[in-house]
Amino acid sequence: MRTGGVAAATVLAMVTVAGCGSDETIESADPSSVSGTVTVFAAASLTETFTELGKQFHAAHPGVRVVYSFGASSALAEQINQGAPADVFAAAAPKNMQQVRDKGEVTVAPVVFARNRLEIAVPEGNPGAITGLADFGRTEPKIALCAPQVPCGAAAEKVFEAAGITPRPDTREQDVKAVLTKVTLGEVDAALVYRTDVKTAGDKVDGIEFPESAEAVNDYPVAPLAHAPNAAAAAAFVEFVTSDKAGSVFTAAGFDTP
């Protein structure tokens, strides 16, 4: 039996906006036919883009309020599988979407709406004199990485393997936003985050690209959940997120789009 009383302690943040969904894999929803609340579980790296898209979605569907839970995709998938009430899941990796598909929580084909890759983030001015990925194998710099079970951590393991580097992290965090915070506060000399997070941080961090990032590009899939309390709004949200209009928002944020 599914239960709705799952604690959301591992969720990074909850954001409510007055309004998200577009592509032809999900049946289109008439804007006048959807209303109520749509609850979206989304990867932490989508915080800024989804918040913006929520405003646009509400403009197209004035009767719908969007409630977001942002956090590590692995933790969100586990909460969904334990019965947390949600309408839509947007993950930072297909592996985490598959977790909910295996449990029958997603019964339609997910749609990949964006792609992301890692970048080295250092505090403004690069006080640790970080030059590239090789510095992550040294003992001197203070390094932050995502935990290996979350998408940004799994991607980091791939790039280190491709580069032949054994990383020496001083801390491993549960989602990419927590890693980025370590950099913006100056608590570490370098970290691996998504390039979209470097862009979001603005002048608080400097970004250093590295060629091995091409070895671990993350696909972001989205799908309505099988037990969605508001199935019509879930379909409308997915339709909007996979639309060309939403694609321009992802591109501006530094994502690649399919």
C-alpha positions, 0 to 999 in steps of 0.5 A: 500500500502506498502511504503519503506520510513520507518525511521530506527531510532530505529535500533541499528546498520547497518553493511554491509558485503560482504555476509548469509542462510540452512534447507529444509523448504526453497528451496535450492538456487544454489550459482551461481544463487544468486547475489546483496544485501540481507538486513537482519533485525536481533535481536541485540543479533545476532550482532556478530554471524550474522556478522561472518556468513555474511563473511562465506556466502559471501565465499559461495555466492561471488555475494551477499552483506549482509546488516544488521540492528540490533535492538530490535525485536519488533521495527524491526517487526514494521518497516517491517510491515510499509514497510521497505524494507528487505529480511529476518527477524531473531527475538529473540522471536516467538512473534515478528515473529508472528507480521509480519506473522499476516500482511502477511509479512512472508508466509512460516514457520519460522525456529528456528535456535538458543535458548538463555537464560538470565544471570546476568551481573555485572561489572568486579569484581562485585563491587555491591556484587551481588549474585543472582536474589534476588538482583534485588528486593532490592533498593540498587543496580543500576539495568538495564533491557530491556523494557518489550516489547522486547524479553529480557525484556519479558524473564526477566518478566518470570524469576522474576515471577518464582522466586517471585521477584518484580524487582526495575530497575533504567533503562529500555533499548530498546534492550539487547546491550544497557543494556549490555553497562550500565554494561560495563560502570559501570553505574549499578551494575547488569543487565539481558542480554543473556548469549551470551552477557556476553560471547561477553563482555569478561573480561569487565563483570562477569556473574552469572547464576541462575536457573530460567533462564530455565523458559524463554528460547528464541527461535530465528526464521528466515524467508524470507520476502514475499515482499523480493526485492531479494527473491533468496538471501533471501532463500540462507541466510535462508538456510545458517543460519539454516545449521550445519555449522552455528550451530557451530558458534551459539554454540561457541557463547553460544547459544543452537541449536535445 
